Amino acid sequence: MFPSKRALAGWSIEQVGNLAKSWLEKVRRDKNYELDHTSLEVAYFTLIAPRQLQWDFIYVSTALAETDDELAALGAGPIQQALIERGLDAIPLIIELSRSDPVFDKALQGVNGSESLDEEILSLLEHLRENSDQDLCGSIVKTAHTKRIQSEKAVLDSLREIKRKRAESKALKHE
């Protein structure tokens, strides 16, 4: 039986860590990603657990992952679900984490572009995969912190600027 949403709200980081360990062990054992109790528990967890616990699960799993397959599963499952749930609010966090943690950045590669993901998030993920303009992404995060830009509009404007600069760069390459 899965814990209730109320019970999950009281989970400790140790409980989250135990779930992450069990799930990663399952991923290591099962290359076909068959559904079992652990898989269903993680799917359920990523759907109903409080946001902070979901991100705790992602952080712990990233730290414990030993293989690219595990990171890909983390990207295609819990990270993708968190991005779907948080939507555009996740953009500043994704940029910051992908630039500060190469393992998290590698896990992001597993996000498979579900139709449920916002177009701006898909654009950002594509940009991060290309791994170009690293300084541009870093400067956007720094500017956002420096100016205390918290609004969704400011983040979207920054992403549009990335797209514009990328388009200009591609146009120059074709000349």
Sequence and secondary structure as in RCSB ss.txt:
>XXXX:A:sequence
MFPSKRALAGWSIEQVGNLAKSWLEKVRRDKNYELDHTSLEVAYFTLIAPRQLQWDFIYVSTALAETDDELAALG
AGPIQQALIERGLDAIPLIIELSRSDPVFDKALQGVNGSESLDEEILSLLEHLRENSDQDLCGSIVKTAHTKRIQ
SEKAVLDSLREIKRKRAESKALKHE
>XXXX:A:secstr
    HHHHHT  HHHHHHHHHHHHHHHHH TT    HHHHHHHHHHHHS HHHHHHHHHHHHHH  SHHHHHHHI
IIIIHHHHHHHGGGGHHHHHHHHHH HHHHHHHTT    TTS HHHHHHHHHHHHT  HHHHHHHHHHHHHTT  
 HHHHHHHHHHHHHHHHHHHHHHH 
